[in-house]
Amino acid sequence: MEIEKIKKKYKDEWLLIKINVTDEQDQPTEGEVLLHSKNRDEVYEAQKDLKEDLYITYSGELPKKGFAVAFNG
Amino acid sequence: MGKITFDPQSPIIAVDIILEGKGGTKRRIRAALDTGATYTMIPWEIAEALGYRPEISKEKVTLITASGVETTPVIEVKRIKFLDQNIDNVQVVCHDLPPKSYVVGLLGSSFLRHFKITIDYLKGILEISRE
């Protein structure tokens, strides 16, 4: 399934996707959902022992109002 | 040259990066492009899945965050790729961002300093190249 369709189908969830197809910039375009969850830790746990090419992402939109980000690293 | 479009109204520039482990295992994660971050940052569990052992890393850094001061391990990731550009042996901090960050890592200066990065906020275009 196309990655954009996966993100719409499982909106506002954390996703673990096995990548099947990438574009010319090696960005994932098609894949297979291995897990979708509201809990990010479940996705982290599920990918631990897998050797496949996996994509971990969040399918929700970032809020544009009332939300600010400050990272330190 | 790699190029993506982004929403200039978004609170962060979120990008997909590829991390490559010692045995060739790959993880693609959503990261915030952060030119102010010294290090690239990835979750501890992703580092372990790639075959690294952060807990025995001898190199550590002190992170100053909103919630306090923490000491976290630094590992050397075999390869990081963003669009069509990659760097080998990148120093990376292992640390979990809060779930509400909407991204799982940071693409920081330990990767970005090798490139020319152009961010056009007016058009919402980000470009990365070697020159």
N, CA and C atoms of all chains as a GROMACS GRO file, in nm:
protein
  612
    1MET      N    1   0.084  -0.119   0.000
    1MET     CA    2   0.000   0.000   0.000
    1MET      C    3   0.088   0.125   0.000
    2GLU      N    4   0.041   0.232  -0.064
    2GLU     CA    5   0.117   0.356  -0.067
    2GLU      C    6   0.128   0.416   0.074
    3ILE      N    7   0.242   0.473   0.104
    3ILE     CA    8   0.267   0.526   0.238
    3ILE      C    9   0.164   0.634   0.274
    4GLU      N   10   0.131   0.720   0.178
    4GLU     CA   11   0.034   0.826   0.207
    4GLU      C   12  -0.103   0.770   0.241
    5LYS      N   13  -0.141   0.660   0.174
    5LYS     CA   14  -0.269   0.595   0.204
    5LYS      C   15  -0.266   0.530   0.342
    6ILE      N   16  -0.152   0.474   0.377
    6ILE     CA   17  -0.137   0.414   0.511
    6ILE      C   18  -0.154   0.520   0.618
    7LYS      N   19  -0.093   0.636   0.597
    7LYS     CA   20  -0.101   0.743   0.697
    7LYS      C   21  -0.243   0.796   0.712
    8LYS      N   22  -0.318   0.797   0.602
    8LYS     CA   23  -0.458   0.841   0.611
    8LYS      C   24  -0.544   0.736   0.680
    9LYS      N   25  -0.517   0.609   0.650
    9LYS     CA   26  -0.596   0.500   0.708
    9LYS      C   27  -0.577   0.492   0.860
   10TYR      N   28  -0.454   0.514   0.906
   10TYR     CA   29  -0.424   0.504   1.049
   10TYR      C   30  -0.386   0.642   1.102
   11LYS      N   31  -0.472   0.737   1.085
   11LYS     CA   32  -0.443   0.876   1.123
   11LYS      C   33  -0.423   0.889   1.274
   12ASP      N   34  -0.328   0.974   1.312
   12ASP     CA   35  -0.296   1.004   1.452
   12ASP      C   36  -0.247   0.880   1.528
   13GLU      N   37  -0.173   0.795   1.457
   13GLU     CA   38  -0.116   0.677   1.523
   13GLU      C   39   0.033   0.666   1.490
   14TRP      N   40   0.102   0.593   1.575
   14TRP     CA   41   0.241   0.557   1.546
   14TRP      C   42   0.240   0.433   1.457
   15LEU      N   43   0.327   0.433   1.356
   15LEU     CA   44   0.326   0.326   1.256
   15LEU      C   45   0.462   0.258   1.245
   16LEU      N   46   0.457   0.126   1.229
   16LEU     CA   47   0.576   0.048   1.196
   16LEU      C   48   0.550  -0.015   1.059
   17ILE      N   49   0.626   0.028   0.960
   17ILE     CA   50   0.599  -0.012   0.821
   17ILE      C   51   0.720  -0.081   0.761
   18LYS      N   52   0.694  -0.197   0.701
   18LYS     CA   53   0.800  -0.265   0.625
   18LYS      C   54   0.802  -0.204   0.485
   19ILE      N   55   0.916  -0.153   0.444
   19ILE     CA   56   0.927  -0.081   0.318
   19ILE      C   57   0.941  -0.177   0.200
   20ASN      N   58   0.857  -0.156   0.098
   20ASN     CA   59   0.864  -0.238  -0.023
   20ASN      C   60   0.918  -0.160  -0.143
   21VAL      N   61   0.884  -0.030  -0.151
   21VAL     CA   62   0.925   0.052  -0.266
   21VAL      C   63   0.973   0.188  -0.218
   22THR      N   64   1.081   0.239  -0.279
   22THR     CA   65   1.129   0.374  -0.249
   22THR      C   66   1.142   0.454  -0.378
   23ASP      N   67   1.148   0.588  -0.365
   23ASP     CA   68   1.161   0.671  -0.486
   23ASP      C   69   1.308   0.696  -0.517
   24GLU      N   70   1.333   0.788  -0.612
   24GLU     CA   71   1.471   0.812  -0.657
   24GLU      C   72   1.558   0.875  -0.548
   25GLN      N   73   1.494   0.933  -0.445
   25GLN     CA   74   1.570   0.989  -0.332
   25GLN      C   75   1.570   0.893  -0.213
   26ASP      N   76   1.533   0.767  -0.240
   26ASP     CA   77   1.529   0.662  -0.138
   26ASP      C   78   1.426   0.690  -0.029
   27GLN      N   79   1.326   0.770  -0.061
   27GLN     CA   80   1.218   0.796   0.034
   27GLN      C   81   1.111   0.687   0.018
   28PRO      N   82   1.056   0.636   0.128
   28PRO     CA   83   0.959   0.526   0.117
   28PRO      C   84   0.829   0.570   0.049
   29THR      N   85   0.783   0.491  -0.047
   29THR     CA   86   0.658   0.522  -0.117
   29THR      C   87   0.552   0.413  -0.098
   30GLU      N   88   0.596   0.289  -0.082
   30GLU     CA   89   0.500   0.180  -0.059
   30GLU      C   90   0.553   0.086   0.049
   31GLY      N   91   0.459   0.032   0.127
   31GLY     CA   92   0.501  -0.060   0.232
   31GLY      C   93   0.386  -0.138   0.290
   32GLU      N   94   0.420  -0.216   0.392
   32GLU     CA   95   0.322  -0.304   0.457
   32GLU      C   96   0.320  -0.269   0.606
   33VAL      N   97   0.204  -0.243   0.660
   33VAL     CA   98   0.191  -0.206   0.802
   33VAL      C   99   0.213  -0.330   0.889
   34LEU      N  100   0.314  -0.323   0.974
   34LEU     CA  101   0.337  -0.434   1.068
   34LEU      C  102   0.267  -0.406   1.201
   35LEU      N  103   0.257  -0.277   1.237
   35LEU     CA  104   0.188  -0.242   1.362
   35LEU      C  105   0.145  -0.096   1.356
   36HIS      N  106   0.026  -0.069   1.408
   36HIS     CA  107  -0.018   0.069   1.428
   36HIS      C  108  -0.070   0.080   1.569
   37SER      N  109  -0.035   0.191   1.636
   37SER     CA  110  -0.070   0.202   1.778
   37SER      C  111  -0.071   0.349   1.820
   38LYS      N  112  -0.151   0.379   1.920
   38LYS     CA  113  -0.148   0.512   1.982
   38LYS      C  114  -0.027   0.525   2.076
   39ASN      N  115   0.029   0.409   2.110
   39ASN     CA  116   0.140   0.405   2.206
   39ASN      C  117   0.273   0.385   2.131
   40ARG      N  118   0.357   0.486   2.133
   40ARG     CA  119   0.485   0.479   2.061
   40ARG      C  120   0.574   0.366   2.112
   41ASP      N  121   0.570   0.339   2.242
   41ASP     CA  122   0.657   0.235   2.298
   41ASP      C  123   0.626   0.097   2.241
   42GLU      N  124   0.500   0.073   2.205
   42GLU     CA  125   0.464  -0.056   2.144
   42GLU      C  126   0.533  -0.072   2.008
   43VAL      N  127   0.545   0.037   1.936
   43VAL     CA  128   0.613   0.032   1.806
   43VAL      C  129   0.762   0.008   1.826
   44TYR      N  130   0.819   0.079   1.923
   44TYR     CA  131   0.962   0.057   1.952
   44TYR      C  132   0.988  -0.089   1.988
   45GLU      N  133   0.900  -0.145   2.070
   45GLU     CA  134   0.919  -0.283   2.116
   45GLU      C  135   0.908  -0.381   1.999
   46ALA      N  136   0.811  -0.357   1.909
   46ALA     CA  137   0.786  -0.451   1.799
   46ALA      C  138   0.900  -0.455   1.698
   47GLN      N  139   0.976  -0.346   1.684
   47GLN     CA  140   1.080  -0.344   1.581
   47GLN      C  141   1.214  -0.400   1.629
   48LYS      N  142   1.221  -0.428   1.760
   48LYS     CA  143   1.350  -0.457   1.822
   48LYS      C  144   1.429  -0.570   1.757
   49ASP      N  145   1.359  -0.680   1.728
   49ASP     CA  146   1.431  -0.799   1.680
   49ASP      C  147   1.413  -0.823   1.531
   50LEU      N  148   1.359  -0.726   1.459
   50LEU     CA  149   1.335  -0.742   1.316
   50LEU      C  150   1.452  -0.689   1.234
   51LYS      N  151   1.486  -0.759   1.127
   51LYS     CA  152   1.602  -0.721   1.046
   51LYS      C  153   1.562  -0.650   0.917
   52GLU      N  154   1.433  -0.641   0.891
   52GLU     CA  155   1.387  -0.579   0.766
   52GLU      C  156   1.412  -0.428   0.764
   53ASP      N  157   1.396  -0.370   0.644
   53ASP     CA  158   1.403  -0.225   0.624
   53ASP      C  159   1.271  -0.167   0.676
   54LEU      N  160   1.275  -0.101   0.791
   54LEU     CA  161   1.152  -0.057   0.858
   54LEU      C  162   1.145   0.094   0.871
   55TYR      N  163   1.022   0.145   0.862
   55TYR     CA  164   0.996   0.289   0.872
   55TYR      C  165   0.911   0.313   0.996
   56ILE      N  166   0.958   0.401   1.084
   56ILE     CA  167   0.884   0.433   1.207
   56ILE      C  168   0.844   0.580   1.200
   57THR      N  169   0.714   0.604   1.205
   57THR     CA  170   0.669   0.741   1.188
   57THR      C  171   0.537   0.763   1.260
   58TYR      N  172   0.497   0.889   1.271
   58TYR     CA  173   0.369   0.927   1.329
   58TYR      C  174   0.282   0.982   1.218
   59SER      N  175   0.154   0.941   1.215
   59SER     CA  176   0.069   0.977   1.100
   59SER      C  177  -0.014   1.102   1.121
   60GLY      N  178  -0.006   1.161   1.241
   60GLY     CA  179  -0.085   1.280   1.267
   60GLY      C  180  -0.018   1.407   1.218
   61GLU      N  181  -0.098   1.510   1.208
   61GLU     CA  182  -0.042   1.640   1.169
   61GLU      C  183   0.004   1.715   1.294
   62LEU      N  184   0.113   1.788   1.278
   62LEU     CA  185   0.160   1.869   1.390
   62LEU      C  186   0.067   1.988   1.409
   63PRO      N  187   0.028   2.015   1.533
   63PRO     CA  188  -0.059   2.131   1.555
   63PRO      C  189   0.013   2.260   1.518
   64LYS      N  190  -0.060   2.353   1.456
   64LYS     CA  191   0.002   2.478   1.411
   64LYS      C  192  -0.021   2.591   1.509
   65LYS      N  193  -0.119   2.572   1.599
   65LYS     CA  194  -0.147   2.678   1.696
   65LYS      C  195  -0.141   2.620   1.837
   66GLY      N  196  -0.093   2.700   1.930
   66GLY     CA  197  -0.089   2.659   2.069
   66GLY      C  198   0.014   2.552   2.098
   67PHE      N  199   0.115   2.540   2.012
   67PHE     CA  200   0.214   2.434   2.026
   67PHE      C  201   0.349   2.490   1.985
   68ALA      N  202   0.447   2.477   2.073
   68ALA     CA  203   0.582   2.524   2.041
   68ALA      C  204   0.681   2.415   2.078
   69VAL      N  205   0.794   2.411   2.008
   69VAL     CA  206   0.892   2.306   2.029
   69VAL      C  207   1.028   2.368   2.057
   70ALA      N  208   1.098   2.317   2.159
   70ALA     CA  209   1.236   2.356   2.185
   70ALA      C  210   1.314   2.229   2.216
   71PHE      N  211   1.404   2.193   2.126
   71PHE     CA  212   1.486   2.073   2.147
   71PHE      C  213   1.623   2.113   2.196
   72ASN      N  214   1.683   2.027   2.275
   72ASN     CA  215   1.824   2.043   2.311
   72ASN      C  216   1.895   1.914   2.274
   73GLY      N  217   2.011   1.925   2.213
   73GLY     CA  218   2.084   1.803   2.180
   73GLY      C  219   2.230   1.831   2.158
   74MET      N  220   2.195   1.689  -0.565
   74MET     CA  221   2.129   1.772  -0.464
   74MET      C  222   1.994   1.711  -0.426
   75GLY      N  223   1.967   1.705  -0.296
   75GLY     CA  224   1.838   1.658  -0.249
   75GLY      C  225   1.746   1.775  -0.219
   76LYS      N  226   1.618   1.754  -0.241
   76LYS     CA  227   1.524   1.865  -0.224
   76LYS      C  228   1.390   1.812  -0.174
   77ILE      N  229   1.331   1.881  -0.074
   77ILE     CA  230   1.196   1.849  -0.030
   77ILE      C  231   1.119   1.980  -0.009
   78THR      N  232   0.988   1.966  -0.009
   78THR     CA  233   0.906   2.080   0.028
   78THR      C  234   0.854   2.057   0.170
   79PHE      N  235   0.829   2.167   0.242
   79PHE     CA  236   0.775   2.156   0.376
   79PHE      C  237   0.676   2.268   0.400
   80ASP      N  238   0.596   2.251   0.506
   80ASP     CA  239   0.497   2.353   0.542
   80ASP      C  240   0.564   2.458   0.630
   81PRO      N  241   0.581   2.580   0.580
   81PRO     CA  242   0.648   2.684   0.661
   81PRO      C  243   0.572   2.718   0.789
   82GLN      N  244   0.444   2.684   0.796
   82GLN     CA  245   0.364   2.713   0.915
   82GLN      C  246   0.380   2.606   1.023
   83SER      N  247   0.442   2.494   0.988
   83SER     CA  248   0.461   2.386   1.085
   83SER      C  249   0.562   2.429   1.192
   84PRO      N  250   0.543   2.386   1.317
   84PRO     CA  251   0.637   2.426   1.424
   84PRO      C  252   0.777   2.367   1.408
   85ILE      N  253   0.790   2.258   1.331
   85ILE     CA  254   0.922   2.200   1.305
   85ILE      C  255   0.930   2.158   1.158
   86ILE      N  256   1.053   2.138   1.109
   86ILE     CA  257   1.071   2.077   0.978
   86ILE      C  258   1.098   1.930   1.003
   87ALA      N  259   0.999   1.847   0.973
   87ALA     CA  260   1.012   1.702   0.996
   87ALA      C  261   1.060   1.635   0.869
   88VAL      N  262   1.164   1.552   0.882
   88VAL     CA  263   1.222   1.485   0.765
   88VAL      C  264   1.240   1.336   0.794
   89ASP      N  265   1.245   1.256   0.690
   89ASP     CA  266   1.272   1.114   0.705
   89ASP      C  267   1.419   1.088   0.680
   90ILE      N  268   1.484   1.021   0.774
   90ILE     CA  269   1.624   0.986   0.756
   90ILE      C  270   1.640   0.835   0.767
   91ILE      N  271   1.748   0.785   0.708
   91ILE     CA  272   1.776   0.642   0.711
   91ILE      C  273   1.900   0.619   0.797
   92LEU      N  274   1.885   0.530   0.895
   92LEU     CA  275   1.997   0.491   0.981
   92LEU      C  276   2.039   0.350   0.941
   93GLU      N  277   2.169   0.330   0.925
   93GLU     CA  278   2.217   0.197   0.888
   93GLU      C  279   2.302   0.141   1.002
   94GLY      N  280   2.272   0.017   1.041
   94GLY     CA  281   2.342  -0.047   1.151
   94GLY      C  282   2.463  -0.125   1.106
   95LYS      N  283   2.529  -0.183   1.202
   95LYS     CA  284   2.654  -0.256   1.177
   95LYS      C  285   2.635  -0.371   1.078
   96GLY      N  286   2.524  -0.444   1.092
   96GLY     CA  287   2.502  -0.560   1.006
   96GLY      C  288   2.421  -0.529   0.881
   97GLY      N  289   2.401  -0.401   0.852
   97GLY     CA  290   2.324  -0.362   0.735
   97GLY      C  291   2.177  -0.340   0.762
   98THR      N  292   2.134  -0.361   0.888
   98THR     CA  293   1.994  -0.335   0.924
   98THR      C  294   1.964  -0.186   0.906
   99LYS      N  295   1.843  -0.157   0.853
   99LYS     CA  296   1.805  -0.018   0.829
   99LYS      C  297   1.680   0.019   0.910
  100ARG      N  298   1.682   0.140   0.960
  100ARG     CA  299   1.563   0.199   1.021
  100ARG      C  300   1.544   0.338   0.962
  101ARG      N  301   1.423   0.364   0.916
  101ARG     CA  302   1.387   0.497   0.866
  101ARG      C  303   1.302   0.563   0.973
  102ILE      N  304   1.344   0.680   1.016
  102ILE     CA  305   1.271   0.746   1.124
  102ILE      C  306   1.237   0.890   1.084
  103ARG      N  307   1.132   0.940   1.148
  103ARG     CA  308   1.091   1.079   1.131
  103ARG      C  309   1.172   1.162   1.231
  104ALA      N  310   1.244   1.261   1.182
  104ALA     CA  311   1.328   1.342   1.270
  104ALA      C  312   1.304   1.490   1.242
  105ALA      N  313   1.329   1.571   1.343
  105ALA     CA  314   1.320   1.717   1.325
  105ALA      C  315   1.456   1.767   1.280
  106LEU      N  316   1.459   1.843   1.172
  106LEU     CA  317   1.583   1.905   1.130
  106LEU      C  318   1.613   2.018   1.228
  107ASP      N  319   1.729   2.007   1.296
  107ASP     CA  320   1.759   2.101   1.404
  107ASP      C  321   1.903   2.150   1.390
  108THR      N  322   1.920   2.265   1.326
  108THR     CA  323   2.055   2.320   1.306
  108THR      C  324   2.115   2.368   1.438
  109GLY      N  325   2.033   2.381   1.541
  109GLY     CA  326   2.084   2.424   1.671
  109GLY      C  327   2.129   2.309   1.759
  110ALA      N  328   2.104   2.186   1.716
  110ALA     CA  329   2.143   2.070   1.795
  110ALA      C  330   2.286   2.029   1.760
  111THR      N  331   2.368   2.009   1.860
  111THR     CA  332   2.507   1.967   1.836
  111THR      C  333   2.511   1.829   1.772
  112TYR      N  334   2.431   1.740   1.826
  112TYR     CA  335   2.432   1.601   1.780
  112TYR      C  336   2.301   1.564   1.710
  113THR      N  337   2.311   1.464   1.625
  113THR     CA  338   2.192   1.393   1.579
  113THR      C  339   2.148   1.304   1.695
  114MET      N  340   2.018   1.289   1.713
  114MET     CA  341   1.965   1.214   1.827
  114MET      C  342   1.869   1.107   1.779
  115ILE      N  343   1.885   0.984   1.831
  115ILE     CA  344   1.794   0.875   1.795
  115ILE      C  345   1.748   0.804   1.923
  116PRO      N  346   1.633   0.736   1.917
  116PRO     CA  347   1.586   0.664   2.036
  116PRO      C  348   1.678   0.546   2.070
  117TRP      N  349   1.688   0.521   2.198
  117TRP     CA  350   1.771   0.412   2.249
  117TRP      C  351   1.731   0.279   2.184
  118GLU      N  352   1.601   0.252   2.174
  118GLU     CA  353   1.553   0.122   2.121
  118GLU      C  354   1.586   0.105   1.973
  119ILE      N  355   1.589   0.214   1.900
  119ILE     CA  356   1.627   0.206   1.758
  119ILE      C  357   1.775   0.174   1.747
  120ALA      N  358   1.856   0.237   1.832
  120ALA     CA  359   2.000   0.210   1.831
  120ALA      C  360   2.026   0.061   1.856
  121GLU      N  361   1.953   0.004   1.951
  121GLU     CA  362   1.971  -0.138   1.984
  121GLU      C  363   1.929  -0.226   1.868
  122ALA      N  364   1.819  -0.190   1.800
  122ALA     CA  365   1.773  -0.269   1.686
  122ALA      C  366   1.875  -0.268   1.572
  123LEU      N  367   1.954  -0.162   1.566
  123LEU     CA  368   2.056  -0.150   1.461
  123LEU      C  369   2.185  -0.224   1.498
  124GLY      N  370   2.186  -0.281   1.618
  124GLY     CA  371   2.302  -0.361   1.659
  124GLY      C  372   2.400  -0.288   1.749
  125TYR      N  373   2.364  -0.168   1.792
  125TYR     CA  374   2.452  -0.092   1.881
  125TYR      C  375   2.415  -0.119   2.026
  126ARG      N  376   2.512  -0.094   2.115
  126ARG     CA  377   2.488  -0.114   2.258
  126ARG      C  378   2.522   0.016   2.332
  127PRO      N  379   2.425   0.106   2.338
  127PRO     CA  380   2.450   0.236   2.401
  127PRO      C  381   2.494   0.225   2.546
  128GLU      N  382   2.447   0.120   2.613
  128GLU     CA  383   2.476   0.109   2.757
  128GLU      C  384   2.625   0.088   2.787
  129ILE      N  385   2.702   0.041   2.687
  129ILE     CA  386   2.845   0.020   2.713
  129ILE      C  387   2.931   0.127   2.644
  130SER      N  388   2.868   0.225   2.584
  130SER     CA  389   2.944   0.332   2.520
  130SER      C  390   3.023   0.410   2.624
  131LYS      N  391   3.151   0.432   2.594
  131LYS     CA  392   3.237   0.505   2.689
  131LYS      C  393   3.221   0.656   2.673
  132GLU      N  394   3.171   0.698   2.556
  132GLU     CA  395   3.155   0.841   2.534
  132GLU      C  396   3.014   0.883   2.575
  133LYS      N  397   3.008   0.987   2.653
  133LYS     CA  398   2.878   1.036   2.700
  133LYS      C  399   2.875   1.188   2.692
  134VAL      N  400   2.754   1.243   2.683
  134VAL     CA  401   2.738   1.388   2.686
  134VAL      C  402   2.631   1.424   2.789
  135THR      N  403   2.639   1.545   2.835
  135THR     CA  404   2.537   1.595   2.926
  135THR      C  405   2.434   1.672   2.847
  136LEU      N  406   2.310   1.629   2.860
  136LEU     CA  407   2.200   1.696   2.792
  136LEU      C  408   2.126   1.786   2.890
  137ILE      N  409   2.108   1.910   2.851
  137ILE     CA  410   2.030   2.001   2.934
  137ILE      C  411   1.894   2.015   2.868
  138THR      N  412   1.792   1.965   2.935
  138THR     CA  413   1.657   1.970   2.879
  138THR      C  414   1.566   2.050   2.971
  139ALA      N  415   1.442   2.067   2.925
  139ALA     CA  416   1.345   2.141   3.005
  139ALA      C  417   1.318   2.071   3.138
  140SER      N  418   1.336   1.938   3.139
  140SER     CA  419   1.304   1.862   3.260
  140SER      C  420   1.425   1.837   3.349
  141GLY      N  421   1.543   1.884   3.308
  141GLY     CA  422   1.660   1.865   3.393
  141GLY      C  423   1.785   1.834   3.315
  142VAL      N  424   1.885   1.783   3.386
  142VAL     CA  425   2.014   1.751   3.325
  142VAL      C  426   2.034   1.600   3.326
  143GLU      N  427   2.071   1.544   3.211
  143GLU     CA  428   2.090   1.399   3.200
  143GLU      C  429   2.222   1.369   3.129
  144THR      N  430   2.284   1.256   3.166
  144THR     CA  431   2.400   1.209   3.093
  144THR      C  432   2.356   1.097   3.000
  145THR      N  433   2.387   1.110   2.871
  145THR     CA  434   2.341   1.011   2.774
  145THR      C  435   2.458   0.962   2.688
  146PRO      N  436   2.449   0.837   2.640
  146PRO     CA  437   2.560   0.783   2.561
  146PRO      C  438   2.565   0.837   2.419
  147VAL      N  439   2.687   0.842   2.366
  147VAL     CA  440   2.710   0.876   2.226
  147VAL      C  441   2.761   0.751   2.155
  148ILE      N  442   2.701   0.718   2.041
  148ILE     CA  443   2.748   0.605   1.961
  148ILE      C  444   2.784   0.656   1.822
  149GLU      N  445   2.854   0.571   1.745
  149GLU     CA  446   2.889   0.608   1.608
  149GLU      C  447   2.807   0.521   1.513
  150VAL      N  448   2.713   0.583   1.444
  150VAL     CA  449   2.628   0.510   1.351
  150VAL      C  450   2.700   0.493   1.217
  151LYS      N  451   2.694   0.372   1.164
  151LYS     CA  452   2.769   0.338   1.042
  151LYS      C  453   2.738   0.433   0.927
  152ARG      N  454   2.610   0.462   0.905
  152ARG     CA  455   2.573   0.553   0.795
  152ARG      C  456   2.438   0.618   0.824
  153ILE      N  457   2.430   0.747   0.796
  153ILE     CA  458   2.301   0.818   0.798
  153ILE      C  459   2.278   0.878   0.661
  154LYS      N  460   2.158   0.859   0.610
  154LYS     CA  461   2.124   0.912   0.478
  154LYS      C  462   2.001   1.002   0.490
  155PHE      N  463   2.009   1.118   0.425
  155PHE     CA  464   1.896   1.210   0.415
  155PHE      C  465   1.883   1.251   0.270
  156LEU      N  466   1.771   1.218   0.209
  156LEU     CA  467   1.751   1.236   0.065
  156LEU      C  468   1.863   1.163  -0.009
  157ASP      N  469   1.937   1.234  -0.097
  157ASP     CA  470   2.041   1.162  -0.173
  157ASP      C  471   2.179   1.181  -0.112
  158GLN      N  472   2.186   1.228   0.011
  158GLN     CA  473   2.315   1.256   0.074
  158GLN      C  474   2.335   1.164   0.194
  159ASN      N  475   2.458   1.114   0.208
  159ASN     CA  476   2.485   1.031   0.326
  159ASN      C  477   2.624   1.058   0.382
  160ILE      N  478   2.637   1.026   0.510
  160ILE     CA  479   2.764   1.040   0.581
  160ILE      C  480   2.788   0.912   0.660
  161ASP      N  481   2.912   0.864   0.658
  161ASP     CA  482   2.948   0.745   0.734
  161ASP      C  483   3.002   0.785   0.871
  162ASN      N  484   2.985   0.696   0.965
  162ASN     CA  485   3.042   0.709   1.100
  162ASN      C  486   3.002   0.842   1.166
  163VAL      N  487   2.874   0.858   1.185
  163VAL     CA  488   2.818   0.981   1.242
  163VAL      C  489   2.797   0.963   1.393
  164GLN      N  490   2.844   1.060   1.470
  164GLN     CA  491   2.822   1.056   1.614
  164GLN      C  492   2.676   1.092   1.645
  165VAL      N  493   2.615   1.008   1.726
  165VAL     CA  494   2.472   1.019   1.754
  165VAL      C  495   2.447   1.000   1.904
  166VAL      N  496   2.362   1.083   1.958
  166VAL     CA  497   2.321   1.069   2.098
  166VAL      C  498   2.199   0.978   2.105
  167CYS      N  499   2.199   0.887   2.203
  167CYS     CA  500   2.083   0.798   2.223
  167CYS      C  501   1.995   0.856   2.334
  168HIS      N  502   1.878   0.901   2.294
  168HIS     CA  503   1.788   0.965   2.391
  168HIS      C  504   1.646   0.965   2.334
  169ASP      N  505   1.551   0.937   2.418
  169ASP     CA  506   1.410   0.935   2.373
  169ASP      C  507   1.346   1.072   2.389
  170LEU      N  508   1.295   1.126   2.281
  170LEU     CA  509   1.216   1.249   2.289
  170LEU      C  510   1.078   1.214   2.343
  171PRO      N  511   1.008   1.308   2.403
  171PRO     CA  512   0.872   1.279   2.450
  171PRO      C  513   0.781   1.242   2.334
  172PRO      N  514   0.684   1.151   2.355
  172PRO     CA  515   0.593   1.112   2.247
  172PRO      C  516   0.523   1.230   2.181
  173LYS      N  517   0.495   1.334   2.257
  173LYS     CA  518   0.426   1.451   2.202
  173LYS      C  519   0.514   1.533   2.109
  174SER      N  520   0.640   1.490   2.090
  174SER     CA  521   0.728   1.561   1.997
  174SER      C  522   0.686   1.536   1.852
  175TYR      N  523   0.612   1.427   1.828
  175TYR     CA  524   0.565   1.387   1.696
  175TYR      C  525   0.678   1.337   1.605
  176VAL      N  526   0.801   1.350   1.648
  176VAL     CA  527   0.915   1.293   1.576
  176VAL      C  528   0.990   1.206   1.676
  177VAL      N  529   1.074   1.116   1.624
  177VAL     CA  530   1.145   1.028   1.718
  177VAL      C  531   1.291   1.065   1.732
  178GLY      N  532   1.339   1.158   1.649
  178GLY     CA  533   1.480   1.195   1.659
  178GLY      C  534   1.506   1.335   1.609
  179LEU      N  535   1.633   1.374   1.617
  179LEU     CA  536   1.677   1.504   1.566
  179LEU      C  537   1.787   1.482   1.463
  180LEU      N  538   1.782   1.556   1.353
  180LEU     CA  539   1.892   1.557   1.257
  180LEU      C  540   1.973   1.682   1.287
  181GLY      N  541   2.083   1.664   1.357
  181GLY     CA  542   2.159   1.778   1.408
  181GLY      C  543   2.292   1.799   1.337
  182SER      N  544   2.374   1.884   1.399
  182SER     CA  545   2.497   1.929   1.334
  182SER      C  546   2.599   1.819   1.309
  183SER      N  547   2.597   1.710   1.386
  183SER     CA  548   2.694   1.604   1.361
  183SER      C  549   2.675   1.545   1.222
  184PHE      N  550   2.556   1.563   1.162
  184PHE     CA  551   2.532   1.524   1.022
  184PHE      C  552   2.532   1.648   0.932
  185LEU      N  553   2.460   1.751   0.971
  185LEU     CA  554   2.434   1.865   0.881
  185LEU      C  555   2.559   1.945   0.848
  186ARG      N  556   2.660   1.944   0.938
  186ARG     CA  557   2.778   2.029   0.914
  186ARG      C  558   2.859   1.987   0.791
  187HIS      N  559   2.830   1.871   0.736
  187HIS     CA  560   2.902   1.824   0.617
  187HIS      C  561   2.842   1.878   0.488
  188PHE      N  562   2.735   1.956   0.497
  188PHE     CA  563   2.660   1.994   0.378
  188PHE      C  564   2.629   2.143   0.370
  189LYS      N  565   2.590   2.182   0.251
  189LYS     CA  566   2.528   2.312   0.232
  189LYS      C  567   2.377   2.289   0.244
  190ILE      N  568   2.317   2.355   0.342
  190ILE     CA  569   2.173   2.341   0.364
  190ILE      C  570   2.107   2.476   0.333
  191THR      N  571   2.010   2.473   0.246
  191THR     CA  572   1.937   2.596   0.214
  191THR      C  573   1.791   2.577   0.255
  192ILE      N  574   1.743   2.665   0.342
  192ILE     CA  575   1.604   2.658   0.386
  192ILE      C  576   1.533   2.786   0.342
  193ASP      N  577   1.439   2.770   0.252
  193ASP     CA  578   1.362   2.884   0.203
  193ASP      C  579   1.224   2.878   0.269
  194TYR      N  580   1.206   2.955   0.376
  194TYR     CA  581   1.079   2.953   0.448
  194TYR      C  582   0.968   3.020   0.370
  195LEU      N  583   1.005   3.110   0.281
  195LEU     CA  584   0.900   3.178   0.204
  195LEU      C  585   0.833   3.082   0.106
  196LYS      N  586   0.914   2.993   0.046
  196LYS     CA  587   0.860   2.898  -0.052
  196LYS      C  588   0.838   2.759   0.008
  197GLY      N  589   0.891   2.734   0.129
  197GLY     CA  590   0.878   2.602   0.189
  197GLY      C  591   0.961   2.497   0.118
  198ILE      N  592   1.085   2.534   0.087
  198ILE     CA  593   1.175   2.442   0.016
  198ILE      C  594   1.305   2.425   0.094
  199LEU      N  595   1.345   2.299   0.111
  199LEU     CA  596   1.473   2.269   0.175
  199LEU      C  597   1.561   2.195   0.076
  200GLU      N  598   1.685   2.240   0.062
  200GLU     CA  599   1.780   2.175  -0.029
  200GLU      C  600   1.906   2.139   0.048
  201ILE      N  601   1.964   2.025   0.010
  201ILE     CA  602   2.088   1.980   0.072
  201ILE      C  603   2.184   1.934  -0.037
  202SER      N  604   2.310   1.980  -0.029
  202SER     CA  605   2.408   1.942  -0.129
  202SER      C  606   2.547   1.948  -0.068
  203ARG      N  607   2.643   1.895  -0.140
  203ARG     CA  608   2.781   1.896  -0.092
  203ARG      C  609   2.850   2.030  -0.118
  204GLU      N  610   2.794   2.111  -0.210
  204GLU     CA  611   2.858   2.240  -0.241
  204GLU      C  612   2.754   2.342  -0.281
   0.00000   0.00000   0.00000
